[in-house]
Amino acid sequence: MDQKIKQDFCIGANLRALRIKAGLTQEQVAIKMQLFGLNMSRDFYAHIENGTYNIRASELVAFRAVFQCDYADFFVGMD
């Protein structure tokens, strides 16, 4: 069973900021996630940025690699 992280705070805005900083489109992020073995489309990624999908821990690990960031970057502004 896959574990999901319930978003009581939406990290979508931080993901969007990291994506833009990396110079990637939503489509490019989805493709990079597929290279990590995760089934993701652009539309699916858009749901994550909008906060309408609770991400899996494995997706968070892959996002860290795609955006070359620290885990703390996902939670900026959520003190």
C-alpha positions in Angstrom: 0.0 0.0 0.0 1.4 3.4 -1.0 1.5 6.0 1.8 0.2 9.5 1.0 1.1 12.6 2.8 -2.1 14.4 3.8 -1.7 18.1 2.9 -3.1 20.1 5.8 -0.9 22.8 4.3 -0.8 23.1 0.5 2.8 22.8 -0.8 1.6 23.4 -4.4 2.7 27.1 -4.4 6.2 26.1 -3.3 6.3 23.4 -6.0 5.3 25.9 -8.6 8.0 28.4 -7.4 10.6 25.6 -7.5 9.5 24.6 -11.0 9.7 28.1 -12.3 13.1 28.7 -10.6 14.3 25.5 -12.4 12.9 26.8 -15.7 10.7 23.8 -16.3 7.1 23.5 -17.6 4.6 21.3 -15.9 5.0 18.9 -18.9 8.7 18.7 -18.4 8.3 18.0 -14.6 5.9 15.2 -15.4 8.3 13.7 -17.9 11.2 13.9 -15.3 8.9 12.2 -12.7 8.2 9.4 -15.2 12.0 8.9 -15.5 11.9 8.1 -11.7 9.3 5.4 -12.4 6.3 7.5 -11.3 3.2 7.5 -13.4 2.5 11.2 -13.8 1.0 13.4 -16.6 1.0 17.1 -16.8 -2.6 17.2 -15.7 -1.8 15.1 -12.7 1.1 17.4 -11.8 -1.2 20.4 -12.1 -3.5 18.8 -9.5 -0.5 18.6 -7.1 0.4 22.3 -7.7 -3.3 23.2 -7.1 -3.3 21.2 -3.8 -6.1 18.9 -4.9 -4.0 15.7 -4.6 -2.2 14.4 -1.6 1.2 13.4 -2.8 3.0 10.2 -2.0 6.3 10.2 -0.1 8.0 8.7 -3.1 6.8 11.7 -5.2 8.3 14.1 -2.7 11.6 12.3 -2.9 11.5 12.5 -6.7 10.5 16.2 -6.6 13.6 16.9 -4.4 15.8 15.3 -7.1 14.0 17.0 -10.0 14.2 20.5 -8.5 17.6 19.8 -6.8 16.4 21.3 -3.6 16.2 20.6 0.1 13.0 19.1 1.7 12.7 22.4 3.6 12.1 24.2 0.3 8.7 22.4 0.0 7.6 23.9 3.3 8.7 27.5 3.0 6.3 29.9 4.7 4.6 27.2 6.8 6.1 27.9 10.2 
